[in-house]
Amino acid sequence: MANEERPYWQRLNARKISRRRTIQGFGIAGAGLSAAALVGCGGDDDDDDTGGPGGEATATATSIAPGAGQQVKKGGHFTVHMGGSPRTLDPHYDTFPYNTAITTNTNNGLLQFTPDLSKVEGDLALTLPEQPDPLSYVFKIPPGVKFHDVDPVNGREFTAQDIKYSIERQMTDKAGVFQHAYFFLNKVTKIEVIDNTTVKFTLNKPFAPFISYMASPWTLMVCREVVEKDGDLTQRAIGTGPFIFKEWQKDVKFELVKNPNYYKKELPNIDQFTILLATDPDTSASMFIDKKVDAIVSGVAQLKRIQDARKDVNYQPMPSQFWKQMRMPPTTKDQPYPAPFNDKRVREAIVRAINKQQVLDLVYNGDGAIAKGPILPQYSNWALKEEPVGFDLNKAKALMGEAAQTAGFSGEMIWATGSPQQDQIAEVLKQQLKEIKVNLELKPMELAAYYNQTYSYKYTFSHHTPLNNPDPDENLASYFGRSATFFKYYNEAVWDKIDQQAAELDTEKRKAIVQEVQKTIALDFPMAFMHTTNNHNFTDKKVKGWFYSPDLYNGRIHKVWLDV
């Protein structure tokens, strides 16, 4: 986050949670990829491509949630584990799945992805929007949708005016506060309330990711009265969703209860939803083994212990959306690469000297998949099939010689500490780059301090945990585009290509542009694209109608039921 936003950050009571801890939390990708698809590390994904509307979504395989075809039982108390507290309950601000574990259950969007990411469907909207022309989208919501019957909104009816307010708030151009503004900022030019149940969006040009961004777990409808009364959405989650927020005990638990006035009368199936918090993976594993929680996501270190102790469970592994990059200095028009990074051969040498398979093997016992570019292999519609640049130590040394860097140089590497794996990655990278006489000065940082520096876009090296999402635009524009939020990369030709793919409504043509721009980025060497690890997902046998989604941000559990 930019330095000028630190007071807001401090208000959010940010916890000392590493990004590694984040992937231990609730809502991590689970369903949608078979165990067979995970055999090996870094091999090409040969599954047939599947896509949603316009090719926005991709799932390489799907599975049916436990209990399909059985009679649904109503009532009961569902408890899951989560790896820490959210920074805030504001879906327009936060970026961690700790937030959407709560807010996708208390609030609705207009659209949503199906759990397996295979298509987009209506949420509050009755159907996908009508399109009178390529720049217009008209959404209809049913009458009688109500906010939760709690202060200050007290069950008033939700209308199209609330849609206009929510999206305009989300796309507010205020760096570091409205983190998902780039979904719609400078794309949506007008939002018109036609009547209480109809809203029309007008875009300034064709924008292929629009439907995906409307279906994002971050594009949620919020309550104006709460914002006006509290000043923000830091502490309370009030919406139209299937569950009502009751309690947040910091670093202990969340409690939610069934919304008796939910507009989908048949849902939710359960009466109470509890999220228990524990940051330590071994403690979390014990909670599941001891049956204190009904669902958990585990790392490979706890896998065998859980499987040995709980043989009566539903289990499925899945590549995580959280993955690893090793970054070099961010660049802007006014902040070009400093020497020696301004010599492309130096950047290439650094990328070629990183043996990412070795990092995965040493730190995670090979439990994961190699990334070939900005889009992870599980998004097979969009990911590169071949490695544009691979590990080649001899080539790396030769490039350093050609760049007159035979004596090497030193540079500080920062990262968010908090887990042994995060620190081990830094140590392995230090040893690998030492082979080309690049000496990393390691500087682990507490999470909030790390993000303050990361989003000042001024550092030499960083090993970072970004995320991937179903639509390629989010993996390209927000990191490498002209209005990037999470990294700064000055390359106007790449910006133009990223804009071009976003404006291309023909899926096959868009795929070709996405492939081209990924290769261009990779061969300009702003960073090394490393690997993703696998998450190991478990639910108790009594849990039916739901399993973890491939989208870690999709925390919705409204269809879960308990066979007890």
C-alpha positions in Angstrom: 0.0 0.0 0.0 1.2 3.5 -0.7 2.8 5.3 2.2 0.1 8.0 2.2 -2.5 5.4 3.0 -0.8 4.1 6.2 -3.3 5.6 8.6 -6.1 3.7 7.0 -4.0 0.5 7.1 -3.4 1.0 10.8 -7.1 1.3 11.4 -7.6 -2.1 10.0 -5.6 -3.8 12.8 -3.4 -5.8 10.3 -2.2 -9.0 11.9 1.2 -10.7 11.5 0.1 -13.2 8.9 2.3 -14.3 6.1 1.1 -15.0 2.6 1.9 -18.7 3.3 -0.5 -18.5 6.2 -3.1 -17.1 3.8 -3.1 -20.3 1.7 -3.9 -22.3 4.9 -7.1 -20.4 5.3 -10.7 -20.9 4.5 -11.9 -20.9 0.9 -8.7 -22.2 -0.7 -9.1 -23.8 -4.1 -10.3 -27.4 -3.9 -12.9 -28.8 -6.3 -12.3 -28.8 -9.9 -9.1 -30.6 -10.5 -8.6 -34.4 -10.1 -5.8 -35.9 -8.2 -4.5 -37.5 -11.4 -4.1 -34.1 -12.9 -1.6 -33.2 -10.2 0.9 -36.0 -10.8 4.3 -34.7 -11.6 5.5 -31.1 -11.3 5.4 -28.5 -14.1 4.2 -30.7 -16.9 2.0 -29.3 -19.6 -1.7 -29.4 -18.9 -3.1 -31.5 -21.8 -6.8 -31.4 -20.6 -9.3 -30.1 -23.1 -10.0 -26.4 -22.7 -13.3 -25.4 -21.3 -14.7 -21.9 -21.0 -17.6 -19.9 -19.7 -19.3 -17.0 -21.4 -16.7 -15.5 -23.8 -14.2 -18.0 -22.4 -13.8 -16.1 -19.1 -13.6 -19.1 -16.9 -11.5 -22.3 -17.1 -11.6 -25.5 -15.1 -9.4 -28.4 -16.1 -11.6 -30.9 -14.5 -14.7 -30.9 -12.3 -16.1 -33.0 -9.5 -19.5 -33.2 -7.9 -19.9 -32.1 -4.4 -20.6 -34.9 -1.9 -24.2 -35.7 -1.4 -25.4 -35.2 -5.0 -28.7 -36.9 -5.5 -29.4 -37.3 -1.8 -32.3 -35.7 0.1 -31.1 -32.4 1.6 -31.4 -32.2 5.3 -32.1 -28.8 6.9 -30.6 -27.2 10.0 -27.4 -27.8 11.9 -24.1 -26.0 12.6 -21.2 -26.0 10.1 -17.7 -25.2 11.4 -14.6 -24.5 9.3 -11.0 -23.5 9.9 -9.5 -20.3 8.7 -5.8 -19.3 8.9 -6.2 -15.8 10.3 -8.4 -12.7 10.5 -9.2 -10.4 7.6 -7.7 -6.9 7.6 -11.2 -5.6 7.1 -14.7 -6.6 6.2 -14.7 -4.3 3.2 -14.8 -6.3 0.0 -13.9 -3.2 -2.0 -10.7 -2.7 0.0 -9.3 -6.1 1.1 -7.4 -8.6 -1.0 -7.2 -11.6 1.3 -9.6 -14.6 1.2 -10.0 -14.1 4.9 -12.4 -11.3 3.9 -14.4 -13.2 1.3 -14.8 -16.2 3.6 -17.2 -13.9 5.4 -18.4 -11.3 2.9 -19.5 -13.8 0.1 -21.8 -15.3 2.7 -23.2 -12.0 4.1 -23.3 -10.1 0.8 -24.4 -10.9 -2.8 -23.0 -9.9 -6.1 -25.0 -9.5 -9.3 -23.3 -12.5 -10.9 -21.1 -15.4 -9.6 -19.0 -18.1 -11.1 -20.2 -21.7 -10.6 -18.1 -23.4 -8.0 -16.0 -25.2 -10.6 -15.4 -22.0 -12.6 -16.9 -23.5 -15.7 -19.4 -20.7 -16.3 -20.9 -17.5 -14.9 -24.5 -17.5 -13.6 -26.8 -15.1 -11.8 -26.6 -14.2 -8.2 -28.8 -11.2 -7.4 -29.4 -10.8 -11.1 -32.1 -13.0 -12.5 -30.0 -14.0 -15.5 -26.9 -12.9 -17.3 -27.4 -9.3 -18.5 -29.1 -8.3 -21.7 -26.8 -6.5 -24.2 -28.6 -4.1 -26.4 -25.3 -3.3 -28.0 -21.6 -4.2 -27.4 -21.2 -1.3 -24.9 -24.4 -1.8 -22.8 -25.3 -4.3 -20.1 -28.7 -4.3 -18.5 -29.2 -6.2 -15.3 -32.6 -7.2 -13.7 -33.0 -8.2 -10.1 -36.1 -9.7 -8.5 -38.4 -7.5 -6.4 -38.4 -8.1 -2.7 -34.7 -8.6 -2.0 -34.0 -7.2 1.4 -31.0 -6.2 3.4 -30.4 -7.9 6.7 -32.9 -6.9 9.4 -30.2 -5.3 11.6 -29.2 -1.7 12.4 -28.8 0.6 10.6 -30.5 -0.8 7.5 -33.2 -2.8 9.3 -34.4 -5.0 6.4 -35.1 -2.3 3.9 -35.6 -3.4 0.3 -32.5 -3.6 -1.9 -32.9 -1.7 -5.2 -31.0 -0.8 -8.4 -29.8 2.4 -6.6 -27.8 0.1 -4.3 -26.2 -1.5 -7.3 -25.2 1.9 -8.6 -23.8 3.0 -5.2 -21.8 -0.3 -4.7 -20.1 -0.3 -8.1 -19.4 3.4 -8.1 -17.8 3.0 -4.6 -15.8 0.0 -5.8 -14.3 1.8 -8.7 -13.3 4.9 -6.7 -9.9 6.1 -7.9 -8.1 6.1 -4.5 -4.9 4.1 -4.5 -4.5 1.7 -1.6 -8.1 1.9 -0.4 -10.3 0.6 -3.3 -8.1 -2.2 -4.4 -10.5 -3.5 -7.1 -11.2 -0.2 -8.7 -9.3 -1.4 -11.8 -12.2 -3.8 -12.6 -14.3 -0.9 -13.9 -12.4 2.3 -13.5 -12.0 4.1 -16.9 -14.2 1.4 -18.5 -17.7 2.0 -17.1 -18.7 5.5 -18.1 -22.3 5.5 -16.9 -24.5 3.6 -14.5 -28.2 4.3 -14.9 -31.0 3.3 -12.6 -33.9 2.5 -15.0 -36.3 1.5 -12.2 -36.0 -0.2 -8.8 -35.1 -3.6 -10.3 -33.2 -2.5 -13.4 -29.8 -1.0 -13.9 -27.9 -0.3 -17.1 -24.1 -0.1 -17.4 -22.5 1.7 -20.3 -18.8 1.1 -21.2 -16.5 3.4 -23.2 -15.3 0.5 -25.4 -15.7 -3.3 -25.7 -14.3 -4.9 -22.6 -14.1 -8.7 -22.6 -13.5 -9.2 -18.8 -16.6 -7.2 -17.8 -18.7 -10.3 -17.1 -15.9 -12.0 -15.2 -15.3 -8.9 -13.1 -19.0 -8.6 -12.3 -18.9 -12.2 -11.2 -15.8 -11.7 -9.0 -16.2 -12.5 -5.3 -14.9 -8.9 -4.7 -17.8 -7.3 -6.7 -20.3 -7.4 -3.9 -23.2 -5.2 -3.1 -22.7 -3.2 0.1 -24.9 -1.1 2.4 -24.7 2.7 2.1 -26.1 3.2 5.6 -23.3 1.2 7.2 -20.6 3.2 5.3 -22.2 6.4 6.3 -22.7 5.4 10.0 -19.3 3.7 10.6 -17.2 5.6 8.1 -16.1 2.4 6.4 -16.7 -1.3 6.3 -13.9 -2.3 8.6 -15.8 -4.1 11.4 -19.3 -5.0 10.1 -20.5 -7.1 7.2 -24.1 -6.3 6.4 -25.7 -7.2 3.0 -28.5 -9.2 1.4 -26.7 -12.6 1.7 -27.8 -15.9 3.2 -26.1 -15.4 6.5 -26.1 -12.6 9.1 -22.9 -11.5 10.7 -23.1 -11.9 14.5 -19.7 -11.8 16.1 -16.0 -11.4 15.4 -13.7 -12.3 18.2 -10.3 -11.1 17.0 -8.0 -14.0 16.2 -10.5 -16.5 17.7 -13.7 -16.9 15.6 -16.5 -15.6 13.5 -20.1 -16.4 14.0 -22.8 -16.1 11.4 -26.4 -17.3 11.5 -29.1 -18.1 8.9 -30.8 -15.1 7.3 -34.5 -15.9 7.7 -35.5 -13.4 5.1 -33.1 -14.5 2.3 -34.6 -13.9 -1.1 -33.9 -17.5 -2.1 -36.3 -19.0 0.3 -34.9 -22.6 0.1 -31.5 -21.4 1.2 -29.3 -21.6 3.2 -29.6 -25.1 4.4 -27.8 -24.7 7.7 -28.8 -22.6 10.7 -25.3 -21.5 12.0 -21.9 -21.0 10.4 -18.7 -20.7 12.6 -15.2 -20.0 11.4 -12.5 -20.9 13.9 -9.2 -19.1 13.5 -5.7 -20.7 13.9 -2.6 -19.5 12.2 -0.3 -22.5 13.0 -0.7 -25.3 10.4 -0.1 -28.0 13.0 -2.7 -26.6 15.3 -5.1 -26.3 12.4 -4.5 -30.0 11.5 -5.2 -31.0 15.1 -8.6 -29.1 15.0 -9.7 -31.2 12.0 -8.3 -34.5 13.5 -10.1 -33.8 16.8 -13.3 -33.0 14.9 -13.5 -29.4 16.1 -13.9 -28.2 12.5 -15.7 -29.9 9.6 -13.5 -28.6 6.8 -9.9 -27.6 6.4 -7.2 -26.8 3.8 -3.8 -28.4 4.6 -0.3 -28.0 3.2 1.9 -31.0 2.3 3.6 -30.9 5.7 0.4 -31.9 7.5 -1.0 -34.1 4.7 0.1 -37.6 5.9 -0.8 -36.8 9.6 -4.4 -35.9 8.6 -4.8 -38.8 6.2 -3.5 -41.3 8.8 -5.8 -39.9 11.5 -8.9 -39.3 9.5 -9.6 -42.0 6.9 -13.4 -41.2 6.9 -13.2 -37.9 5.1 -13.7 -36.3 1.7 -10.4 -35.3 0.2 -9.2 -33.5 -2.9 -5.9 -31.7 -3.8 -5.7 -28.6 -6.0 -3.1 -26.2 -7.2 -3.2 -23.0 -5.3 -4.0 -19.6 -6.9 -1.3 -18.2 -4.6 2.1 -18.7 -6.2 5.7 -17.4 -6.2 7.5 -14.7 -8.2 11.0 -13.4 -7.7 10.8 -9.8 -8.7 13.3 -7.2 -9.7 12.8 -3.4 -9.3 9.4 -2.1 -10.4 9.6 0.5 -13.1 7.6 3.6 -14.2 8.2 6.3 -16.7 9.8 8.4 -14.0 11.5 5.4 -12.4 13.4 3.4 -15.0 15.5 0.3 -14.1 18.5 1.4 -12.0 21.9 0.0 -13.1 22.7 -2.8 -13.6 19.1 -3.9 -14.2 18.9 -1.4 -17.1 20.9 -4.0 -19.0 18.4 -6.6 -20.1 21.2 -9.2 -20.2 21.5 -8.8 -16.4 17.8 -9.4 -15.9 17.9 -12.4 -18.1 20.9 -13.8 -16.3 19.1 -13.5 -13.0 16.0 -15.3 -14.3 18.1 -18.1 -16.0 20.1 -18.6 -12.8 17.0 -19.4 -10.8 16.2 -23.1 -10.7 12.6 -22.9 -9.8 12.1 -26.7 -9.8 14.9 -26.9 -7.2 13.1 -24.3 -5.0 9.9 -26.3 -5.2 11.7 -29.5 -4.4 13.7 -28.2 -1.5 11.0 -26.1 0.2 7.8 -28.1 -0.7 9.1 -31.6 -1.5 8.1 -31.0 -5.1 4.4 -30.7 -4.2 3.2 -28.2 -6.8 3.6 -27.1 -10.4 6.0 -24.8 -12.3 4.8 -21.5 -13.7 5.8 -20.7 -17.2 4.5 -17.2 -17.3 2.1 -14.7 -15.6 -0.9 -17.2 -15.8 -0.8 -20.5 -13.9 -1.1 -23.8 -15.7 -4.5 -24.7 -14.1 -6.0 -21.9 -16.2 -5.4 -24.0 -19.3 -7.4 -21.8 -21.7 -4.9 -19.0 -21.1 -1.6 -20.4 -19.7 1.6 -20.8 -21.8 2.2 -24.4 -22.8 5.9 -24.0 -23.2 8.6 -22.3 -21.1 9.8 -19.1 -22.8 13.0 -19.1 -20.7 14.3 -21.9 -18.5 17.1 -22.5 -16.0 20.5 -22.3 -17.7 23.3 -21.5 -15.4 26.0 -21.5 -18.1 24.0 -19.1 -20.2 23.4 -16.9 -17.1 27.1 -16.7 -16.4 27.8 -15.8 -20.1 25.2 -13.1 -20.0 26.8 -11.6 -16.9 30.1 -11.5 -18.7 28.6 -9.9 -21.8 27.1 -7.2 -19.5 30.5 -6.6 -17.9 29.2 -7.9 -14.6 31.8 -10.6 -13.9 32.5 -9.1 -10.5 28.8 -9.3 -9.7 26.8 -7.0 -7.4 24.8 -7.0 -4.2 21.1 -6.2 -3.6 18.6 -6.4 -0.8 15.7 -8.9 -1.1 12.6 -8.3 0.9 9.7 -10.7 1.6 6.8 -11.2 4.1 8.1 -13.5 6.8 6.0 -15.6 9.1 6.5 -19.2 8.0 9.6 -21.4 7.6 8.8 -21.9 3.9 8.9 -18.2 3.1 12.3 -17.9 4.7 13.6 -21.0 3.1 12.7 -19.7 -0.4 14.8 -16.7 0.3 17.8 -18.8 1.4 17.6 -21.0 -1.7 17.4 -18.0 -4.0 20.4 -16.5 -2.3 22.4 -19.6 -2.9 21.3 -19.9 -6.5 22.1 -16.3 -7.4 25.4 -16.5 -5.7 26.5 -18.7 -8.6 26.4 -15.7 -10.9 27.9 -13.4 -8.1 24.7 -11.7 -7.3 24.7 -11.4 -3.5 21.3 -11.2 -2.0 21.1 -9.3 1.3 18.1 -11.0 2.9 15.6 -8.7 4.7 12.5 -10.5 6.1 9.7 -8.1 7.0 6.5 -8.2 9.0 3.5 -8.3 6.8 2.2 -4.7 7.1 5.7 -3.2 6.7 6.4 -5.5 3.7 3.2 -4.3 2.0 3.9 -0.7 2.7 7.2 -1.1 0.9 5.9 -3.3 -1.8 3.2 -0.7 -2.8 5.7 2.1 -2.7 7.2 0.2 -5.7 10.7 0.9 -4.5 12.9 -2.1 -3.8 15.7 -4.1 -5.4 14.5 -7.7 -5.1 11.4 -9.3 -3.7 10.1 -12.8 -3.5 6.4 -12.3 -3.6 3.2 -14.3 -3.4 0.7 -12.9 -5.9 -2.5 -14.7 -7.1 -4.1 -15.8 -10.3 -7.8 -15.5 -11.2 -10.1 -17.0 -13.8 -9.9 -14.1 -16.3 -6.5 -13.4 -17.9 -7.0 -9.6 -17.7 -6.7 -9.7 -13.9 -3.4 -11.6 -14.1 -2.0 -9.2 -16.7 -3.6 -5.7 -16.3 -3.3 -5.5 -12.5 0.4 -6.5 -12.5 1.8 -5.4 -15.9 -0.7 -3.0 -17.4 -0.7 0.8 -17.7 -2.8 1.1 -14.5 -1.3 -1.8 -12.6 -2.0 -2.0 -8.9 0.2 -4.8 -7.5 3.4 -4.2 -9.5 4.7 -1.5 -11.8 6.2 -2.4 -15.2 6.9 0.3 -17.7 6.5 -1.1 -21.2 4.0 0.8 -23.4 4.1 -1.9 -26.1 3.0 -4.5 -23.5 0.4 -2.1 -22.2 -1.1 -1.8 -25.6 -1.3 -5.6 -26.0 -2.9 -6.0 -22.6 -5.5 -3.4 -23.6 -6.0 -5.1 -26.9 -6.8 -8.5 -25.3 -9.3 -6.9 -23.0 -11.1 -5.3 -26.0 -11.1 -8.5 -28.0 -14.5 -10.2 -27.7 -13.6 -13.1 -29.9 -12.3 -15.8 -27.5 -9.9 -17.5 -29.9 -8.4 -14.2 -31.0 -8.1 -13.1 -27.4 -6.3 -16.3 -26.5 -3.7 -15.6 -29.2 -3.1 -12.1 -27.8 -2.9 -13.3 -24.3 -0.3 -15.9 -25.3 1.8 -13.4 -27.1 1.8 -10.8 -24.3 2.8 -13.4 -21.7 5.8 -14.4 -23.8 6.7 -10.8 -24.4 6.6 -10.1 -20.6 8.6 -13.2 -19.8 11.3 -12.4 -22.3 11.7 -8.9 -21.0 12.7 -10.4 -17.7 11.0 -8.1 -15.1 10.9 -11.2 -12.7 11.1 -14.9 -12.5 7.8 -16.8 -12.6 8.4 -19.6 -10.2 5.8 -22.1 -9.0 2.5 -22.8 -7.3 2.1 -25.3 -4.5 -0.8 -27.8 -4.0 -3.5 -27.3 -1.3 -4.9 -30.4 0.3 -8.6 -30.0 1.0 -10.7 -32.1 3.5 -14.3 -32.1 4.7 -15.9 -34.4 7.2 -18.1 -37.1 5.6 -21.2 -35.5 7.0 -20.6 -32.4 4.9 -22.8 -32.6 1.8 -23.7 -30.3 -1.1 -20.4 -28.3 -1.0 -16.7 -28.6 -1.4 -13.9 -26.1 -1.7 -13.9 -24.2 -5.0 -11.0 -23.7 -7.4 -11.4 -20.0 -6.7 -10.0 -19.5 -3.2 -12.0 -16.2 -2.9 -15.3 -18.0 -3.3 -16.2 -18.6 0.3 -19.9 -19.2 -0.4 -21.3 -22.1 1.7 -25.0 -21.5 1.3 -25.7 -24.9 -0.3 -23.9 -26.9 2.3 -26.0 -29.4 4.3 -25.1 -31.8 7.1 -26.0 -35.5 7.0 -26.5 -36.0 10.7 
